[in-house]
């Protein structure tokens, strides 16, 4: 879906949202600068801002020195673009950040500070993700194939190096260095 150019109301506090322009990307992000501090991303825009190295300077400038009202995050949210009820779900495997997503148009609403939490979660995954992936994969092998915990590496060695194994190997390089 294309970038929404209309002024929309915040799905949390219903105040008019401010368009924050990113000239290099050619998109506008909707920020609730006069209400709750929430941010609305049109379809697939969040992926341009969810990692720590991605520039969010215009968003930071738009909320600098602002005080935001508290909102009830348990209240159902309606998509400000298409009017569909948004679905609240976890954004990450660790279940640290809940977001509101419209399954009709693909829009995503983040409550105040949630963008920063998502960016921090990406940093954690970069630091700890490899070992965590290995641990989760090992648990899955033990539970699914009844592999004893001490025999996981021998079990993995039985399989040909398929593209799936190569991907897993890339994610878990530390584990494979010791094989």
NORHUVEN-V390601 format. One line per field, one symbol per residue. phi: phi as a letter, one per 20 degrees, with the letter a starting at -180 (. if undefined). psi: psi as a letter, one per 30 degrees, with the letter a starting at -180 (. if undefined). A space follows every 50 residues. Layout:
# NORHUVEN-V390601
phi: ???
psi: ???
This chain:
# NORHUVEN-V390601
phi: .fffdffdeffedmffeefdedgfemcddeceedcenfcddfgmfgfece dgeefcggfgffdgmeddffcefeffddffednffedebfecfeldcecd cefednfcddfgmffffffffffffffdggffffffffgfffffdlefgf dfffffffeffffffffffffcgffffee
psi: klkkflklkkfefglklkkjkjeefhlkkkkifgcfglkkklkgeeffgf kefkkgeeeeeffkgkkklkljffkkkkkfefgkklkklkflffhfkklk kjfefglkkklkfeeeeeeeeeeeeeefeeeeeeeeeeeeeeeeghkkef geeeeeffklileeeeeeeefheeefeg.
